[in-house]
Amino acid sequence: MAHDIKVTRNPDRNRYEATFDGESTVAGFVDYQETHELIVLTHTEVDPTFEGRGVANSLARAALDDVRQRGLKALVTCPFIIRWLRGHPEYRELLHNATPTAGGR
């Protein structure tokens, strides 16, 4: 269940890591590369033990929420996050590589 998942940014490993509350085992992660204005989200991986429990969804949301909070843009090359974004248009303004929508937004 997503509410049990905690996601933290680990700048030493250039990734966001998901754990379940009270556990130290990394259930999944999103690799990233960072510049002063941009975070490139490159790869999402979930340990097979934790598949089907919302880990990847929580990672995508937390990574993009962090990008927003830090006032950066995201360049998404990770196929999972690209698919996830199709169902979450509220993150569109964060995307460095987004094509303009009708009305210039």
N, C-alpha and C positions, 0 to 999 in steps of 0.2 A: 504494500500500500504506500502511496506517495507520501502520506503524512508522516511516515516513519523514516523517511530518507533525509539525510543532512548532506548538503553540498557545500564544499569549501574550495576556495582557490588556493592552489599550492604553487606559488611562484617559483619555488626552487626546482620543481619538476615541469613547469610550464603546462599545467593541466588543472582542470576542475575535477575534484574527486567526490564521489558519492559513497557515503557509509550509512548504515542503519543505526539509529540512536543506540548508544551503548556498546557498539561494536567498533573495533579498529580495522576490520577487514575492508579493503576498498572493493565496493560492489561494482563500480564502473568509473569511467573517466572520460573527459573530453580534453584532447590535446589542443594546445593553442600556441601561436607565436604572437608577440606583441611589439608594437612600435609606440611612439608617443601619442599617436592619434587613432590607432587601429588595432583590433584584435582579430587575428585570422584563426577561425575555428576549423581545425583540420581533420579531426578523427574522433569518433565516439566508439567506446568499447564497453561492453557489460560482461562481467564474469557470468558464465553459463549458469552457475548456481543461483544467480539473482534475476535471470531473465523472466519476463512476464510480470514483474512487480513494479513497473513504472520508473525504473532507474534511469533509462535513457531520456524519457520525457522530463524528469526532474532535472537532469543534467542540462538539457537544452534550455529549459526555462531559467534555471539559475545562472548559467553562463551569460545568457542575453540580458537578464536582469542586472548582472554585474557590469556588463558593457554599458547599459543605460545609466546606472548609478555613477559610474566613473566618467561619464560624458564622452565616451569613445564611440567609434563606429565598428561594425563587425563585417568582415569579409568571410563569408561562409563557403568553405570548400568541402566540408563533411557531407556526404550524401544523406546520412540520417537527418541531420539538422536542416538541410535544404528541404527534405520532405516534410519535416515537422513544421517548418515555417509556413507551408501552404495552408495549414489549418489554424495559424496564429497570426493573422494580419496586424495585430496590435504591436508587433515587433518590427514591422516593415521600415519604419523611419530610422531604425538603427543600422540598416544594411548599407554598406558602402557600395555594393554592387547591385542595388535594386534598380529596376527600370522604372521610370516615372509612370504613374497611373493617370487616368483621365482627370483633368482638372489641375494637372501640374503637381500632384502630391505623390 
